[in-house]
Amino acid sequence: MDFLCQAIIFDVDGVLIDSDLVSERHWRAWAERHGVDYDAIARIHHGRPTVETIRQVAPHVDAAQEAHIKETAEADDTDGLILYAGVKELLAQLPRDRWGVATSGTRRTVSLRFPHLELPEPSVMVTADDVRRGKPAPDPYLLVAERLGIPPADCLVIEDAPAGVEAAKAAGAKVIAVTTTNRAEALRLADAIAPALASIQISVGPQGLLVQVSSAV
C-alpha cells in the first residue's frame, strides 16, 4: 500500500526505539510498591501518558506525583534500550523539516534517549509535557502538525499502540501501525498495518513523501 504525504510524524517507543525492557522493569517495580497487578498495567500503558495509566489502575494514589517519580527514574535508565532495524537509515532520508515526533513520554526521556542512541534531533518534538490532553486525544498530533506548518490531513503518522492510532485518526491524519507491541486486531483503526518500521520505505519526490508499506499484516 502506498501513501503520499508532506510530513511524517513518528511515535517514539515501539516505533523508533525498543524500550520494552526498561519500561517493564520500572512498571513492575512501581506495581510491586503499590500492590497493583502488573498485567492490568501491561494491557493499557502502551501509548498513554504515565499519569493516565496510573489514574486507571490505582485511583487511590496521587497520580501526578507517582508519575513524576516513575518517569524521572525511567528517563535516566538507558540499560536495554535499542533501535528498531532501519531507523537511522530511514530518518537520514527525510528532510529535517518534514518529520517530527509525538510521544507520551516526557521531554527529559526523549532528550536523553535520542543522543544516547545517536538519533538525529527532531525538528519538532511534542511530549507529554507539551499538551494538556495526551493520547488517545488528538492534541499531540495536532500540535506537531501545527509546528511543522503542515495540515494534519497531509501528515502520515506511524504508531504502535491503539491509543496512538486513535489519537492520529482523531487529528485527521493517515496512520500506519506497526505490530511491535500490539497485535494487528488491536490496531484495526489504522489505514495500514506493518510488522515493523523496516517494512516501510520512504522516498522524497517533487510531490512530497512517497511511503510504501511492504509485508503488510
C-alpha positions, -999 to +999 in steps of 0.1 A: +000+000+000+013+035-009+007+068+007+017+103-005+021+129+023+040+161+031+053+151+065+057+121+087+051+120+125+066+092+145+057+079+178+089+071+197+087+040+219+076+010+200+083+027+166+118+041+166+131+028+200+125-006+216+123+004+252+102-026+264+129-039+288+133-005+305+096+002+306+087-032+320+114-030+347+101+003+360+064-006+357+069-039+376+088-021+403+061+005+406+033-021+406+050-041+434+054-010+456+018-001+453+002-036+452-011-033+417-014-061+392+013-056+366-008-073+339-035-046+343-008-020+336+006-040+306-028-041+289-032-004+287+001+016+292+014+015+256+009+049+240-007+065+271+009+091+294+021+075+326-002+097+347-033+084+328-023+048+332-018+053+370-052+070+373-068+040+357-050+012+377-045+030+410-071+057+416-062+058+453-028+073+448-016+108+438-012+101+401+008+132+392+033+127+420+037+090+413+041+096+375+068+121+381+087+097+404+085+069+379+092+089+348+123+106+363+138+072+373+129+057+339+143+087+319+177+082+334+177+044+327+192+035+293+201-001+301+184-022+275+174+005+250+178-005+214+168+009+180+145-010+157+161-021+124+165+005+098+156+035+120+188+055+114+188+049+076+151+059+073+155+091+093+186+100+073+165+100+041+140+126+054+144+164+051+146+176+087+116+199+082+094+171+070+093+149+102+086+152+139+078+130+169+048+128+192+054+108+223+036+101+255+069+101+273+084+132+289+108+156+272+135+146+296+131+110+285+133+117+248+161+143+252+183+116+268+174+087+246+179+103+212+215+113+218+222+080+237+211+060+206+228+085+182+195+096+166+191+130+149+173+156+169+137+160+156+129+195+142+096+192+161+092+172+193+059+171+212+059+152+245+036+147+274+049+179+289+036+199+259-001+190+260-029+190+285-046+160+270-024+131+259-032+102+236-058+090+227-068+126+225-056+142+192-037+170+208-002+157+204-005+151+167-024+184+161+004+202+178+032+185+158+014+193+125+009+229+136+046+233+144+056+217+112+033+241+094+016+212+075-022+204+078-028+171+097-045+157+066-012+160+048+007+142+075+012+104+079+016+090+114+035+058+123+022+043+156+024+011+176-004+015+201-042+016+199-043+049+219-018+065+194-037+052+164-069+067+178-052+100+185-038+103+150-071+094+133-089+119+155-064+145+144-073+138+107-040+121+097-034+088+079-019+061+101+004+032+096+005+009+126+034-014+134+028-046+153+058-043+176+039-040+209+003-049+200-015-074+178-029-064+145-065-067+156-059-041+183-047-017+156-076-021+131-084+016+130-051+022+112-050+027+074-023+001+070-005-023+093+031-035+090+053-058+112+079-030+119+095+001+106+118-019+084+088-028+063+082+008+054+101+025+026+101+063+021+113+083-009+113+120-014+098+133-047+086+166-062+050+159-049+061+150-014+070+119+005+060+086-010+056+060+017+053+023+007+043-005+030+056-039+022+049-072+041+016-057+053-002-076+080 
